[in-house]
Amino acid sequence: MTRRKKQVVIEINDLRNELGEHNYRYHVLDAPVISDAGYDRMLRRLEALERDSPELVTPDSPTQRVGAAPLARFETVNHSVAMLSLNNAFSAEELSEFDRRCRESTGRETLVYSAEPKLDGLAVSLVYEKGVLQRAATRGDGHHGEDVTLNARSIRSVPLRLLAPECPEVLEVRGEVYMPLAGFKALNQEQVKKGEKPYVNPRNAAAGSLRQLDPRICATRPLDFFCYGIGLWRGGELPQTQIATLATLRRFGLRTNPLVRQMLGIGQCLDYYHEILDCRQTLNYEIDGVVYKVNDLADQQSLGAVSRAPRWALAYKFPAPEETTIVRDIDVQVGRTGAITPVARLEPVFVGGVTVANATLHNQAEIERLDVRVGDTVTVRRAGDVIPEVVSVVREKRRRGARRFVFPSECPICGSQVMVADGGIIQRCIGGLYCSAQVKESIKHFVSRRALDIEGLGAKLVEQLVDSGRVRHAGDLFTLSHGELAAMDRMGAKSADNLLGALESSRETTLARFLYGLGIPQVGEATAQALAQYFSALEALADASTEALEAVPDVGPVVASEIRLFFEQNHNREVIDALRASGVVWPAPEGSTSERVGPFAGRTVVITGTLGEMSRDQARDWLVARGAKVTASVSARTDFVVAGADPGSKYDKALALGIPVLDEAQLWAMDETNGN
């Protein structure tokens, strides 16, 4: 290397370090020591040096935040540690109950919590290896997300290289991408100038920006980032508390919320909630509550998680904002199972960051309880900050001639009879899989991961296929041609090839998955498994009487009636025939549960925790194939529990009831003992 080249290398490294330091001071410390113009001069100098010596460009250089070509689609990534959601509390009593459970489980008289505002943004995961950003992904379903690395690199508060030399070998950071209110206002002004539709709220704007296929567009959006924890820490010494973890991440150059506080006991937690509620309107970003976490990481580990949420954290949500408006009309919507839900069509009103023009009225009983009529002035809110609902009627403003709503006796979409179910609470169209209102949701359910698991056939594509007339029911999916698929928006030849391959692979399934995929009302995964195990063939199930169905374990009169009604509808049988004619098959039954032999035959099993050799779904299918009944909850009738890493409350309940708990090694040993 020449002397001149050595000088260039030194200058490039110095500029990168200085720019990284200035980014840290600006975004993390909020204490810049250089003007924007001065920063830009340094960045332009670095760009010029790298342009002359392209071999010296590295991915973590500040010049490499933007510039990649647009993507065809986002790749799916697996989260090595699940990104769990949080349980919500809506009252001080619920928060106190959370504190009581945590204290009882940890054996502590008083607990220390971390507390911080709950941002209304988009959860993301950032993975750093040797201090360099390698991957960014959205939360997705908690187990699988979208790779948004190129877009995340364009966010100035996301460091491309961590500052501290003692950072772990691998660090996965969890945080929230959001759009500051000032940036949101400016973006919408620009949208209007260009004649484009403005975004409804900052969260939608942030999500839409981070999911732009062109990173250069994302780079123009005013996105920001706060980190709130870690998913993975490999190498080096892990901090012992949540507060210490955030302080360490901040030292690494990652931005944390300056309003994070340490709380001693529930009293301080409640005080903090009111403090944040009072200052909410002064913040430059939207929040919808406060997040509390048990501060001690060892206590977090012992508390574990249940289902999709940790037991050591809670989001105490702010009261849902309410507004008044006028009911212009009341009509109904038909869902996947045929349930008919009344919907109030409202004079549009802005509630909780979105414009609300429709609100659910739930069912006939709720309409009668509210005594809501067309023409009434009503109070509406977004339940859980999500679903608009009518809270009450302003009776003193009722107009003369306000019209009562009468439930239809026939489905307004397909004309089928409407029957009353669930003790008179739910009205349901019996049109089944040939009711066009039910088709889209039915197909989405049919292709879902726990049913036929057809990868690449997402909700938007299902809607396109149904709207175009190419798909009328699930059986039509297997008749689609390459040309038909390639013609859909955002598909193309390669995506069509992939989807055709996924459809072909899904033709071989299990009877339990097939039954679950049909979406028979009241038939969930466990019931589908029980039915598949009890009957020797689909034909036997389809022709079974209500009395025969009630003989199946855990199938009562209501479920039996729903199953019988489903198979009595000719159009449902026609869809099933079309699916089978298209090649959808499952292994021949090995006889009823009582006829099978082996250590699992007839045993009731519960799976909890993360397994190492296979997923929980795969383990469930493996056990069912050997005659076991896999249920979702532990009871006195459970024979044994299979526990993987980080088991939840099912593990605790099994121990309390004295039910045997097996690890994976013991499970495989049982099978091997039987000669399998």
C-alpha positions in Angstrom: 0.0 0.0 0.0 1.4 3.4 -1.0 1.9 6.2 1.4 -0.9 8.2 -0.3 -3.3 5.2 0.0 -2.5 4.8 3.7 -3.3 8.5 4.3 -6.7 7.9 2.5 -7.5 4.9 4.7 -6.7 6.9 7.8 -8.8 9.9 6.7 -11.7 7.6 5.7 -11.6 5.8 9.1 -11.4 9.1 11.0 -14.4 10.5 9.1 -16.5 7.4 9.7 -15.7 7.6 13.4 -16.4 11.3 13.6 -19.7 11.0 11.7 -20.7 8.1 14.0 -19.9 10.1 17.0 -22.0 13.1 15.7 -24.9 10.8 14.9 -24.7 9.5 18.5 -24.7 13.0 19.9 -27.6 14.1 17.7 -29.9 11.1 18.0 -29.0 9.5 21.3 -27.7 12.3 23.5 -29.8 15.1 21.9 -26.7 17.3 22.3 -25.1 18.0 18.8 -21.8 19.8 18.8 -21.7 20.4 15.0 -24.1 22.2 12.6 -26.1 20.3 10.0 -24.0 22.1 7.3 -20.8 20.9 9.0 -22.0 17.3 9.2 -23.0 17.4 5.5 -19.5 18.7 4.6 -17.9 15.8 6.4 -20.2 13.3 4.7 -19.5 14.8 1.2 -15.8 14.5 1.8 -16.2 10.9 2.8 -18.3 10.2 -0.3 -15.6 11.7 -2.5 -12.8 9.6 -0.9 -14.9 6.4 -1.3 -15.8 7.3 -4.9 -12.1 7.5 -5.7 -11.3 4.4 -3.8 -14.3 2.1 -4.1 -12.4 -0.9 -2.8 -12.4 0.8 0.6 -16.2 1.1 0.8 -17.7 -1.1 3.7 -21.4 -1.8 4.5 -21.2 0.1 7.8 -20.0 3.3 6.2 -22.3 6.3 6.7 -22.4 6.7 3.0 -24.1 3.4 2.5 -27.4 4.1 4.2 -29.2 4.6 0.8 -28.7 3.6 -2.8 -29.9 0.0 -3.2 -32.1 -0.9 -6.1 -35.9 -1.5 -5.5 -36.9 -5.0 -4.3 -39.4 -7.3 -6.0 -40.7 -8.3 -2.6 -39.6 -8.7 1.0 -38.0 -11.9 2.1 -39.4 -13.7 5.1 -37.1 -14.2 8.0 -37.4 -16.4 11.1 -36.9 -14.8 14.5 -34.5 -16.9 16.5 -36.3 -15.7 19.7 -40.0 -15.0 19.3 -41.1 -11.3 19.3 -43.9 -11.5 21.7 -46.7 -9.0 22.0 -47.9 -7.6 25.3 -50.9 -8.2 27.4 -53.0 -5.1 28.0 -54.5 -3.5 31.1 -57.2 -0.9 31.0 -57.6 -0.1 34.7 -55.6 0.4 37.8 -57.2 -2.7 39.2 -55.8 -4.8 36.3 -52.3 -3.3 36.8 -52.5 -4.1 40.5 -53.5 -7.7 39.7 -50.5 -7.9 37.4 -48.2 -6.7 40.2 -49.8 -9.2 42.6 -49.2 -12.2 40.3 -45.6 -11.1 39.7 -44.9 -10.7 43.4 -46.4 -14.1 44.2 -44.5 -15.9 41.5 -41.2 -14.4 42.4 -41.7 -14.5 46.2 -40.9 -10.8 46.5 -42.8 -8.4 48.8 -42.2 -5.4 46.5 -40.9 -5.4 42.9 -38.9 -2.9 40.9 -40.2 -2.2 37.5 -39.0 -0.3 34.4 -41.6 2.0 32.9 -41.7 3.9 29.6 -44.2 5.3 27.2 -45.7 2.8 24.7 -45.0 4.2 21.3 -47.7 3.7 18.6 -45.3 2.5 15.9 -44.0 -0.6 14.2 -42.0 -3.2 16.2 -38.7 -4.2 14.6 -35.7 -6.4 15.3 -32.1 -5.3 14.5 -29.3 -7.9 14.5 -25.7 -6.8 14.9 -22.7 -9.1 14.5 -19.4 -7.8 15.8 -21.0 -4.4 16.1 -22.2 -4.1 12.5 -25.8 -4.1 11.5 -26.6 -7.3 9.5 -30.4 -7.5 9.4 -33.6 -5.7 10.3 -37.0 -7.4 10.3 -40.5 -6.5 11.2 -42.3 -8.4 14.0 -44.8 -10.1 11.7 -46.6 -12.9 13.5 -43.9 -13.0 16.2 -42.1 -16.0 14.7 -41.7 -14.8 11.1 -41.2 -11.3 9.9 -40.2 -9.3 6.7 -36.6 -8.4 6.0 -36.5 -4.6 5.9 -32.7 -4.2 6.3 -32.2 -1.9 3.3 -35.0 0.4 4.6 -33.9 0.4 8.2 -30.3 1.4 7.1 -31.8 4.7 5.9 -33.1 5.6 9.3 -30.5 8.0 10.8 -31.1 6.9 14.4 -30.4 3.3 13.5 -26.6 3.0 13.8 -24.9 0.9 11.1 -22.0 0.2 13.5 -22.2 0.2 17.3 -19.8 2.5 19.2 -18.6 0.5 22.2 -15.9 -2.0 21.6 -17.2 -4.3 24.3 -20.5 -5.0 22.5 -21.4 -8.7 22.3 -20.5 -10.9 19.4 -24.1 -11.1 18.4 -26.7 -8.6 19.6 -30.4 -8.6 18.6 -32.1 -5.3 19.6 -35.9 -4.9 19.8 -37.4 -1.5 19.3 -40.0 0.7 17.6 -39.9 2.5 14.3 -42.2 5.5 14.4 -42.8 8.8 12.6 -42.5 12.1 14.7 -45.6 14.3 14.6 -43.7 17.2 12.9 -42.4 14.8 10.2 -45.9 13.3 9.7 -47.4 16.7 9.2 -44.7 17.7 6.7 -45.1 14.4 4.8 -48.8 14.8 4.5 -48.4 18.3 3.2 -46.1 16.9 0.6 -48.6 14.2 -0.3 -51.3 16.7 -0.9 -49.0 18.9 -3.0 -48.3 15.9 -5.3 -52.1 15.1 -5.5 -51.6 11.9 -3.5 -53.7 10.6 -0.6 -52.4 11.7 2.8 -51.7 9.2 5.5 -54.4 8.7 8.2 -52.1 8.7 11.2 -48.3 8.5 12.0 -48.4 4.8 12.7 -49.8 4.0 9.2 -47.3 6.4 7.7 -44.4 4.7 9.5 -45.5 1.2 8.6 -46.1 2.2 4.9 -42.7 3.9 4.7 -40.7 1.0 6.3 -42.4 -1.4 3.9 -41.6 0.5 0.7 -40.0 -1.8 -1.8 -37.8 1.0 -3.0 -35.3 2.0 -0.2 -34.7 5.4 -1.8 -38.4 6.3 -1.1 -38.1 5.1 2.5 -35.0 7.3 2.9 -37.0 10.4 2.2 -39.5 9.6 5.0 -39.0 11.1 8.4 -38.7 7.9 10.4 -37.1 7.5 13.8 -36.3 4.7 16.2 -36.3 3.9 19.9 -35.0 0.6 21.2 -36.7 -0.9 24.2 -34.9 -4.2 24.8 -32.9 -7.2 23.5 -33.9 -10.5 21.9 -30.5 -12.1 21.8 -27.1 -11.4 23.5 -24.3 -13.8 22.6 -20.8 -13.2 24.0 -19.8 -10.7 26.8 -21.6 -10.0 30.1 -25.3 -9.5 29.9 -26.7 -6.7 32.2 -28.7 -7.9 35.1 -31.7 -5.5 34.9 -33.9 -3.9 32.3 -32.8 -0.4 33.2 -29.1 -1.4 33.0 -29.8 -3.1 29.7 -31.2 0.2 28.2 -28.2 2.2 29.6 -25.8 -0.3 28.0 -27.6 -0.1 24.7 -27.5 3.7 24.9 -23.7 3.5 25.4 -23.5 1.3 22.3 -25.0 4.2 20.3 -28.7 3.0 20.3 -31.4 5.5 21.0 -33.6 4.8 24.0 -36.6 6.8 25.3 -35.4 9.5 27.7 -38.7 9.1 29.7 -37.7 5.6 30.9 -37.9 5.4 34.6 -37.3 2.9 37.4 -40.3 2.3 39.7 -40.5 0.8 43.1 -43.8 -0.8 43.7 -47.3 -0.4 42.2 -47.8 3.1 43.7 -45.0 4.6 41.8 -46.1 2.8 38.7 -49.6 4.5 38.9 -48.0 7.9 39.6 -45.9 7.5 36.4 -48.9 6.5 34.4 -50.7 9.8 35.3 -47.5 11.8 34.7 -47.2 10.4 31.2 -50.9 10.8 30.5 -50.6 14.5 31.5 -47.6 15.2 29.3 -48.9 13.1 26.3 -49.9 16.1 24.3 -46.5 17.7 24.6 -44.6 14.8 23.0 -43.5 14.9 19.4 -44.7 11.3 18.8 -47.9 9.3 19.4 -48.2 7.0 22.4 -51.1 4.9 23.6 -50.1 3.8 27.1 -47.3 2.9 29.4 -45.2 -0.3 29.4 -44.1 -1.8 32.7 -41.5 -4.6 32.9 -40.2 -6.5 35.9 -36.7 -4.9 36.2 -34.7 -7.9 37.3 -33.8 -10.1 34.2 -33.5 -13.2 36.4 -37.1 -12.6 37.6 -38.2 -12.2 34.0 -36.7 -15.5 33.2 -38.4 -17.3 36.0 -41.8 -15.7 35.2 -41.6 -16.8 31.6 -44.3 -16.3 29.0 -47.8 -17.5 28.3 -49.1 -18.0 24.8 -48.0 -14.9 22.8 -47.1 -12.6 25.7 -44.5 -12.4 28.5 -45.8 -12.7 32.1 -43.3 -10.1 33.3 -44.5 -7.2 31.2 -47.8 -5.3 30.7 -49.1 -2.4 28.7 -51.4 -0.1 30.6 -53.4 1.5 27.8 -54.8 5.0 28.0 -58.5 5.4 27.9 -59.9 5.1 24.4 -60.8 8.5 23.0 -64.6 9.0 22.4 -66.5 11.2 20.0 -70.1 11.8 19.1 -71.6 11.4 15.6 -74.8 10.4 13.8 -75.9 7.0 12.7 -76.8 7.3 9.0 -77.8 3.7 8.5 -77.5 0.2 9.9 -76.7 -2.8 7.8 -74.9 -6.2 8.2 -71.6 -7.8 7.2 -71.2 -11.6 6.7 -68.0 -13.2 8.1 -66.1 -16.4 7.4 -68.4 -18.7 9.4 -71.5 -16.9 8.2 -71.9 -14.9 11.4 -74.0 -11.8 10.5 -72.7 -8.7 12.3 -74.7 -5.4 12.4 -72.7 -2.4 11.5 -73.5 1.3 12.1 -72.8 3.5 9.1 -71.7 6.8 10.6 -71.2 10.4 9.7 -67.4 10.3 9.5 -65.7 11.4 12.7 -62.0 11.5 13.7 -61.4 9.1 16.7 -58.0 8.1 18.1 -56.0 9.1 15.1 -58.3 7.6 12.4 -61.4 8.6 10.6 -64.3 6.4 11.6 -67.2 5.9 9.3 -68.3 2.4 10.4 -68.7 0.8 13.9 -69.6 -2.6 15.0 -72.9 -3.2 16.9 -71.8 -6.8 17.7 -75.2 -8.5 17.6 -79.0 -8.2 18.0 -78.7 -8.3 21.8 -76.3 -5.3 21.8 -78.6 -3.3 19.5 -81.4 -3.9 21.9 -79.3 -3.1 25.0 -78.2 0.2 23.4 -81.6 0.9 21.8 -79.7 2.4 18.9 -81.7 3.5 15.9 -81.0 5.0 12.5 -80.7 8.8 13.0 -79.5 8.6 16.6 -76.6 10.6 17.9 -74.1 8.2 19.4 -70.8 8.1 21.3 -68.1 6.0 19.5 -64.6 4.8 20.4 -62.0 2.4 19.2 -62.0 -0.6 21.4 -58.5 -1.5 22.4 -57.5 1.4 20.1 -58.4 -0.8 17.1 -62.1 -1.7 16.5 -64.6 1.2 16.3 -67.7 0.5 18.4 -70.8 2.4 19.5 -70.6 3.0 23.3 -73.9 4.7 24.0 -76.8 6.6 22.5 -77.3 10.3 23.4 -81.0 9.9 24.1 -81.8 13.6 24.5 -80.7 14.2 20.9 -82.9 11.5 19.4 -84.8 12.7 16.4 -88.5 12.1 15.8 -88.9 9.2 13.4 -85.6 7.5 14.4 -85.9 4.1 12.7 -85.4 0.8 14.5 -83.2 -1.9 12.8 -84.8 -5.2 11.9 -82.4 -8.2 11.3 -82.8 -9.9 7.9 -84.3 -13.4 7.7 -82.2 -14.1 4.6 -78.6 -13.5 3.9 -78.4 -10.1 2.0 -75.5 -11.5 -0.1 -76.5 -15.0 -1.2 -80.2 -15.2 -0.1 -79.7 -18.3 2.1 -81.6 -18.7 5.3 -80.4 -16.9 8.4 -80.5 -19.1 11.5 -80.1 -18.1 15.1 -77.1 -19.7 16.9 -75.2 -19.5 20.2 -78.3 -19.2 22.4 -80.0 -16.6 20.3 -77.0 -14.2 20.3 -75.6 -14.8 16.8 -77.4 -14.8 13.5 -75.7 -16.9 10.9 -76.0 -17.4 7.1 -76.1 -21.1 6.2 -74.8 -20.4 2.7 -71.4 -21.8 3.6 -68.6 -22.0 1.1 -70.8 -20.7 -1.7 -71.8 -17.5 0.0 -69.6 -14.9 -1.8 -69.3 -12.8 1.4 -67.8 -15.8 3.1 -65.5 -16.9 0.2 -62.6 -14.6 0.8 -62.3 -15.2 4.5 -62.9 -18.9 4.1 -60.1 -19.2 1.6 -57.7 -17.1 3.8 -58.5 -19.6 6.6 -58.1 -22.6 4.3 -54.6 -21.6 3.2 -53.4 -20.5 6.7 -50.4 -22.0 8.4 -52.4 -24.3 10.7 -54.7 -25.5 7.9 -53.2 -26.4 4.4 -50.2 -24.0 5.0 -49.9 -22.7 1.4 -46.9 -20.4 1.4 -47.0 -17.3 -0.7 -50.8 -17.1 -0.9 -51.5 -14.1 1.3 -54.6 -12.2 2.1 -54.2 -9.6 -0.7 -53.6 -12.2 -3.4 -56.7 -14.2 -2.2 -58.8 -11.0 -2.5 -57.4 -10.3 -6.0 -58.2 -13.9 -7.2 -61.7 -13.8 -5.8 -62.4 -10.3 -7.2 -61.1 -11.3 -10.6 -63.5 -14.2 -10.7 -60.7 -16.8 -11.1 -61.5 -18.3 -7.7 -65.0 -19.0 -6.4 -64.1 -21.4 -3.6 -61.1 -23.2 -2.2 -61.2 -25.9 -4.8 -60.5 -23.4 -7.6 -57.0 -22.7 -6.1 -55.7 -26.0 -7.5 -56.9 -25.3 -11.1 -55.0 -21.9 -11.4 -52.6 -21.7 -14.3 -49.2 -20.1 -14.4 -50.5 -17.3 -16.7 -53.4 -16.5 -14.4 -51.1 -16.2 -11.4 -48.4 -14.2 -13.2 -51.1 -11.7 -14.3 -51.9 -10.8 -10.7 -50.5 -7.6 -9.2 -46.9 -7.9 -7.8 -46.6 -11.5 -8.9 -44.6 -12.2 -12.1 -43.3 -15.4 -13.5 -41.0 -16.4 -10.6 -43.6 -15.8 -7.9 -46.2 -17.7 -10.0 -43.7 -20.6 -10.1 -43.2 -20.5 -6.4 -46.9 -20.5 -5.6 -47.7 -23.3 -8.0 -45.0 -25.3 -6.2 -46.5 -24.5 -2.8 -50.0 -25.5 -4.1 -48.6 -28.8 -5.4 -46.9 -29.5 -2.0 -50.1 -28.7 -0.1 -52.1 -31.3 -1.9 -50.9 -33.9 0.6 -52.1 -33.0 4.0 -53.8 -34.6 7.0 -57.5 -35.2 7.6 -57.3 -33.0 10.7 -55.8 -30.1 8.8 -58.3 -30.5 6.1 -61.2 -30.4 8.5 -59.8 -27.4 10.3 -59.3 -25.7 7.0 -62.9 -26.1 6.0 -63.8 -23.6 8.7 -66.8 -25.5 10.1 -68.3 -23.3 12.9 -67.1 -24.3 16.4 -64.5 -26.7 15.0 -61.0 -25.6 16.0 -57.7 -27.5 15.7 -58.3 -29.8 18.7 -61.9 -30.7 17.6 -60.6 -31.3 14.1 -58.0 -33.7 15.5 -60.6 -35.5 17.6 -62.9 -35.9 14.6 -60.1 -37.2 12.4 -59.1 -39.7 15.0 -62.6 -40.9 15.8 -63.9 -41.5 12.2 -62.3 -43.8 9.8 -62.9 -41.6 6.8 -64.3 -38.2 5.8 -67.3 -39.9 4.3 -68.1 -41.4 7.7 -67.9 -38.1 9.4 -70.0 -36.3 6.7 -72.8 -38.9 7.1 -72.6 -39.1 10.9 -75.8 -38.3 12.8 -75.8 -35.7 15.6 -75.9 -38.6 18.1 -72.8 -40.2 16.6 -71.0 -36.9 16.6 -71.7 -36.3 20.3 -70.0 -39.6 21.0 -66.7 -38.0 20.0 -64.7 -36.8 23.0 -65.2 -33.1 23.8 -67.9 -32.7 21.1 -71.1 -31.5 22.7 -74.6 -30.9 21.3 -73.8 -27.4 20.0 -70.7 -28.5 18.1 -72.4 -31.6 16.8 -75.3 -29.5 15.4 -72.9 -27.2 13.6 -71.0 -30.1 12.0 -74.2 -31.8 11.0 -75.6 -28.5 9.5 -72.3 -27.9 7.6 -72.4 -31.3 5.9 -76.1 -31.1 5.1 -75.5 -28.1 2.8 -75.0 -29.4 -0.8 -72.7 -26.5 -1.7 -70.3 -27.4 1.1 -70.1 -31.0 -0.2 -69.6 -29.8 -3.7 -66.5 -27.7 -2.6 -65.1 -30.7 -0.7 -65.6 -32.9 -3.9 -63.8 -30.3 -6.0 -60.9 -30.2 -3.5 -60.6 -34.0 -3.6 -61.0 -34.1 -7.4 -58.1 -31.7 -7.7 -55.8 -34.1 -5.9 -56.0 -33.0 -2.2 -55.3 -36.2 -0.3 -54.2 -37.4 3.2 -52.8 -40.7 4.5 -55.2 -43.5 4.8 -56.5 -43.8 8.4 -54.8 -46.5 10.6 -58.0 -47.2 12.4 -59.7 -45.5 15.3 -57.7 -44.4 18.3 -58.9 -47.4 20.3 -57.5 -49.8 17.6 -54.0 -48.3 17.7 -51.2 -49.5 19.8 -48.1 -47.9 21.3 -47.2 -45.6 24.1 -49.1 -42.6 22.7 -52.4 -44.3 21.5 -55.4 -42.8 23.3 -53.2 -40.6 25.5 -54.1 -36.9 26.0 -51.0 -34.7 25.5 -50.2 -31.0 25.9 -47.1 -29.3 24.3 -45.5 -26.2 25.9 -42.3 -24.2 25.3 -40.0 -24.2 22.3 -38.9 -27.6 21.0 -35.5 -28.1 19.4 -36.0 -30.9 16.9 -39.3 -29.7 15.4 -41.9 -27.0 15.7 -44.9 -27.4 18.0 -47.2 -27.9 15.0 -44.9 -30.7 13.7 -44.8 -32.3 17.1 -48.6 -32.2 17.3 -48.9 -33.9 13.9 -46.3 -36.5 15.0 -48.1 -37.3 18.1 -51.6 -37.4 16.4 -50.2 -39.8 13.8 -49.3 -42.1 16.7 -52.8 -42.0 18.2 -52.4 -39.3 20.8 -54.9 -36.5 21.3 -53.2 -33.2 21.6 -55.1 -30.5 23.5 -54.4 -26.8 24.2 -54.8 -26.8 28.0 -53.8 -28.9 30.9 -56.5 -30.6 33.0 -56.9 -33.6 35.3 -57.5 -35.7 32.1 -54.1 -34.8 30.6 -51.8 -37.9 30.6 -48.5 -36.0 30.1 -47.0 -32.7 29.1 -44.1 -32.3 26.6 -42.0 -29.3 27.7 -39.4 -27.5 25.6 -37.4 -24.4 26.4 -39.2 -21.5 28.2 -42.4 -23.4 29.1 -45.3 -21.3 30.2 -48.2 -21.7 32.7 -49.1 -25.1 31.3 -45.8 -26.4 32.8 -46.7 -24.9 36.2 -50.2 -26.3 36.1 -48.9 -29.8 35.2 -46.5 -29.8 38.2 -49.3 -28.6 40.5 -51.6 -31.4 39.3 -48.8 -34.0 39.5 -49.0 -34.7 35.7 -45.8 -36.2 34.2 -43.7 -33.7 32.2 -41.4 -35.1 29.5 -38.6 -33.3 27.7 -37.9 -34.1 24.0 -35.3 -36.8 24.7 -37.8 -38.7 26.9 -40.4 -38.3 24.2 -38.2 -39.8 21.5 -37.1 -42.5 23.9 -40.8 -43.6 24.4 -41.2 -43.9 20.7 -37.9 -45.8 20.3 -38.9 -48.2 23.1 -42.0 -49.1 21.0 -39.8 -50.0 18.1 -40.5 -46.9 15.9 
